[in-house]
Amino acid sequence: MNEIGYKGSFLNDSLNLSAVGYTYDWTNKQVIKVAVIQGLPLGLTRNAGESTINGLDLNLRARVADQTFINFNYAYIDAQYDVYCDDSRDWTEVHGSFTTCKTGTPRSL
């Protein structure tokens, strides 16, 4: 996990800027999948393997008059699973317990 950011004011506090860039490399990530078991929707915790997330957040605030401001916000995110157990037949399910991917079934995307 890495983050770098900046906050600053310019033009006698009439212009404020904040920016942050980040990257996350997750291992052993878990996700919730909704499944209908015996007619009831249940949230099952699943191992998702590995994922990578990269992003950028920007915020710009400009004072254009005494009590008037213009705000600009921008967010970018690029997220992907690097390894994910994508075939539900490869899952072992124990009701009321965590579920996990069988050994050897994670597939690189």
N, C-alpha and C positions, 0 to 999 in steps of 0.2 A: 504494500500500500504506500503510495507516494502522492503527496499533494504539495502544490506551490501556489501561493496567492499574493495579492497586492491590494492594499487599500490606500487611497490618497485623495487629497483635496487640492483643487487648483482655483485660480482666479478669485482669491479672497473668499474661499468656501462656496463659490457659486457653481462649481462643478465638482462632483464627487464620483470617484470611480472605484469599483471593487471587481477583482477578477480572480478566479481560481481554476487551476487545471489539475486533474487527478487521474491516477491509474490504479486499478486494483486487480490483483491476481488472486482469485479464490481457489482454494482446494477444499475438498470435502464439503462443498456447498450443498445445502438442502433446500428443497422446494416443497410446497404444498400442492397436492393434486386432489381435486374433488372427484370422488367415485361414488356411484350408487351401489350400495350393498344391501341386499334384502329390502329394496325399496326406499332406503334412507340415504340421503346425501351425506357423505363423510369426508372430512379432510384427512388425507393420508400424507405423512411426511416421507419424502423420497430423497435418496441421495442423487444429486445432479452431477457429481464428479467435479470438474474444474470449469471455471469461467473467467473471462477477462472483461473488465469495464474501464473505458477511457471516457473522459468528459471534460467539459469546459463550461463555466458559469461566468457571465458578465453582468454587471449592473452599473448603469450610468444615470446620474441624477443631475439635472441642470436647473438652476434657478433663473427663470426668464423675467420675473417681476417680483415685487416685494413678497407676496404670498402665493406665487404661482410657480409650480415646478413641473418639469417634464421628466418622466422616468422611462428608461429603456432597459429591458431585461432580455437576455439571451441565454439559452441553455442548450448544450449539445451533449448527447450521450451515445456512445458506441459500445454495446454490450453483446457478448456472444458466449455460448457454451463451447468450451474447447473439447470437453469429454462429457457425454451425456448418455445415460441408459435409455434408449429411445424405443425399445420394443417392450410393451407391457407384458408380453408372455414371458419375459425374462425376469420378472419381478417375483419375489417371494412375499406373500402377504400374510400377516398374522393379525387378526382383528384385535383392536385395542392395543396394538403395539406399533413400534416403528417398522417401516418396510425398508428393504435394502435391495440393491442390485446383486444378483448372483455373481460369484467370483468369475472373472474373465469375460463378463458381458459388456463392460463399457466400450463404446465405440468412438473413435476419433471422428469428428465431423469434418 
